[in-house]
Amino acid sequence: MRPRRHIERSDDSAIEAPLVVGGANNQLLEPRHGDLLEQRGVLYAPDYAANAGGVINGCCIEMLGGTSLALWPRLTQFMTRC
């Protein structure tokens, strides 16, 4: 059997985890599947939210130079303002 790439209505009841995190390319087949997960108390974190830290970190290193450790105080200040 081929692994599924999306969560569908047919398999949302089989999810016993409290959290579903999208690694890449939206894991929900349709937006309503997110509503179904929410009704069951399952938190869904889409790929763009789950991976944002890596993107921000990479962009800051490229644009500002330095290392992750050196940029951390600046990132923390930025995220606090958001």
Secondary structure as GFF3:
##gff-version 3
##sequence-region A 1 82
A	DSSP	three_ten_helix	12	14	.	.	.	ID=ss1
A	DSSP	beta_strand	19	21	.	.	.	ID=ss2
A	DSSP	alpha_helix	31	39	.	.	.	ID=ss3
A	DSSP	beta_strand	43	45	.	.	.	ID=ss4
A	DSSP	alpha_helix	47	50	.	.	.	ID=ss5
A	DSSP	alpha_helix	52	64	.	.	.	ID=ss6
A	DSSP	alpha_helix	68	81	.	.	.	ID=ss7
###
